[in-house]
Amino acid sequence: MKPIDQGMSNEQTSGYGHGPSGGQGHLPFMAPVIAPAMRTQARRDVFWSNVVREILMALATSAAHASGRLSTGPAGANSSPTPVGELFDGRMGVITSLGQRIPIADIVPVFSCSMDGCEADRSRSSDVQCTIFKINTPTGESYTLPISQIIGVHSMSDSLMDELEESVMEEGEPESRVPFGFGAYTSLAQSEELARANSDEIEPKS
């Protein structure tokens, strides 16, 4: 198993953004041929999941840096103190599908590893990688949520989101930096291109 590097940008992690057009990581409830309106909605749903994942992974990486963890996963969180700073005083939070706001004092992805081995194992691990997060609140409560149940990310002030964006932009080489959130789109686009390529390879030739 290979843990995600803290300094790795979200574009470099191949574990999310699989598109709605079939092939690798296609949505299980969709047929290979779907109506344009359904494809558009599915693409929007996948893009939103990518945006949520990118924001939460940025928070998890910031939490790891703030507390001196060796990794962003649960093992690193269990062996280090709670992060300190404005991002983790409860003013940042997520809104669930039930309308509950959960303030964030600490956050870690439940499964943040890619798998070695055959293509099927790599594909499965990529599909689920960093899609479930454990969130601890300032009052000591703990929630484990899939990104599919998160309908919003709430910040008490614009300055907090600016701080989060700046922490992401500081990672990596200057020439490789992209606007915050752009990785959610590029991952979707790349996965759809890969799905089309795989589809072309398996089509019988006349």
C-alpha positions in Angstrom: 0.0 0.0 0.0 1.3 3.5 -0.8 0.2 6.4 1.4 -0.6 9.7 -0.3 2.3 12.1 0.1 1.3 15.2 2.1 3.0 17.4 -0.4 1.3 15.9 -3.3 -1.3 18.1 -5.1 -4.8 16.7 -5.6 -4.1 16.7 -9.4 -1.3 14.2 -8.8 -3.5 11.8 -6.9 -5.4 9.6 -9.3 -8.0 8.4 -6.8 -11.0 10.6 -7.8 -12.9 12.2 -10.5 -13.9 9.1 -12.5 -16.4 10.3 -15.1 -20.0 9.3 -15.9 -19.3 8.0 -19.4 -18.5 4.4 -18.4 -15.2 2.5 -18.3 -12.9 2.8 -15.3 -14.8 4.0 -12.3 -18.1 4.4 -14.1 -21.1 5.1 -11.8 -22.7 1.8 -11.0 -26.3 3.0 -11.4 -25.8 4.1 -14.9 -26.1 2.1 -18.1 -23.3 2.3 -20.7 -25.5 4.5 -23.0 -27.3 7.3 -21.2 -29.3 10.4 -22.2 -27.4 13.7 -22.5 -29.4 15.2 -19.6 -28.6 12.3 -17.3 -24.9 12.4 -18.4 -24.8 16.2 -17.6 -26.3 15.7 -14.1 -24.0 12.8 -13.4 -21.0 14.8 -14.5 -22.1 17.7 -12.2 -22.5 15.2 -9.3 -19.0 13.8 -9.8 -17.5 17.3 -10.1 -19.1 18.3 -6.8 -17.8 15.2 -5.1 -14.3 16.1 -6.5 -14.6 19.7 -5.2 -15.6 18.4 -1.7 -12.8 15.9 -1.7 -10.2 18.5 -2.7 -11.3 20.9 0.0 -11.3 18.2 2.7 -8.0 16.8 1.6 -6.6 20.3 1.8 -7.9 20.6 5.3 -6.5 17.1 6.2 -3.1 18.1 4.8 -3.1 21.4 6.7 -4.1 19.5 9.9 -1.2 17.1 9.4 1.2 20.0 8.9 -0.1 21.9 11.9 0.3 18.9 14.2 3.5 17.5 12.8 2.1 14.2 11.6 4.1 11.9 9.5 1.0 11.1 7.4 -2.5 12.4 6.7 -4.3 9.1 7.7 -5.8 7.8 10.9 -2.5 6.3 12.1 -0.8 9.7 11.9 -3.8 11.4 13.7 -3.7 8.9 16.5 -0.1 9.5 17.2 -0.2 13.3 17.2 -1.9 16.2 19.0 -5.0 18.0 17.7 -4.0 20.7 15.2 -4.1 24.3 16.2 -4.9 27.4 14.2 -7.9 29.3 12.8 -8.8 26.6 10.3 -9.4 24.1 13.2 -11.2 26.2 15.8 -14.7 25.2 14.6 -15.3 28.1 12.2 -14.8 25.7 9.3 -17.4 23.0 8.9 -19.3 20.8 6.6 -23.1 20.7 6.0 -24.6 17.2 5.7 -27.5 16.1 3.6 -29.6 16.2 6.8 -28.8 19.9 7.2 -26.5 19.4 10.2 -23.4 21.6 10.4 -20.4 19.8 11.8 -17.5 22.1 12.9 -14.0 20.8 12.2 -11.3 20.6 14.9 -9.5 17.8 13.1 -10.0 15.8 9.9 -8.4 12.7 8.3 -9.3 10.6 5.3 -10.2 7.0 6.4 -8.5 5.4 3.4 -5.8 7.4 1.8 -3.7 4.7 0.1 -3.4 3.4 -3.4 -2.9 -0.3 -4.0 -0.1 -2.1 -5.8 -1.0 -5.1 -7.9 -3.3 -5.8 -10.8 -5.2 -3.1 -12.7 -8.5 -4.1 -11.0 -7.0 -3.6 -7.5 -5.5 -0.2 -8.5 -8.8 0.9 -10.1 -10.9 -0.2 -7.0 -8.5 1.6 -4.6 -8.6 4.7 -6.8 -12.4 4.8 -6.8 -12.7 4.8 -3.0 -9.4 6.6 -2.1 -10.1 9.7 0.2 -13.9 9.5 -0.2 -14.7 9.0 3.5 -13.4 11.4 6.2 -13.3 11.2 10.0 -14.1 14.6 11.5 -13.5 15.6 15.1 -15.4 18.6 16.5 -14.1 21.1 19.1 -16.4 19.5 21.7 -14.9 16.1 21.2 -17.5 14.5 19.0 -16.4 12.3 16.1 -18.2 11.8 12.8 -17.2 9.5 9.9 -18.8 10.7 6.7 -18.7 9.9 3.0 -18.4 12.8 0.7 -21.7 11.8 -0.9 -23.4 13.0 2.3 -21.8 16.4 2.3 -23.8 19.1 0.5 -21.8 22.1 1.6 -18.6 23.4 3.1 -19.1 26.3 5.5 -16.7 28.9 6.6 -17.5 31.6 9.1 -15.4 34.1 7.1 -13.9 34.5 3.6 -10.5 34.9 5.3 -10.6 31.3 6.4 -11.1 30.0 2.9 -8.4 32.3 1.7 -6.1 30.8 4.3 -6.9 27.3 3.1 -6.3 28.2 -0.5 -3.0 29.8 0.3 -1.9 26.7 2.2 -2.6 24.6 -0.9 -0.9 27.0 -3.2 2.2 26.9 -1.1 2.7 23.2 -1.9 4.6 22.1 -4.9 6.7 23.9 -7.5 5.5 27.4 -8.6 5.3 26.4 -12.2 3.0 23.4 -11.3 0.5 25.3 -9.2 -3.0 25.7 -10.4 -6.0 27.7 -9.0 -7.6 26.1 -6.0 -10.4 23.8 -7.1 -9.1 23.3 -10.6 -7.9 19.8 -9.8 -11.5 18.8 -9.4 -12.2 19.6 -13.0 -9.0 18.4 -14.6 -9.4 15.0 -12.8 -12.9 14.7 -14.2 -11.7 15.5 -17.7 -8.8 13.2 -17.5 -10.9 10.3 -16.2 -13.5 10.7 -19.0 -10.7 10.7 -21.6 -9.3 7.5 -20.1 -12.8 6.0 -20.1 -13.2 6.8 -23.8 -9.8 5.4 -24.6 -10.6 2.1 -22.7 -13.9 1.9 -24.5 -12.3 2.3 -27.9 -9.8 -0.5 -27.0 -12.5 -3.1 -26.2 -14.8 -2.3 -29.1 -14.8 -5.1 -31.7 -13.3 -4.1 -35.0 -15.3 -4.7 -38.1 
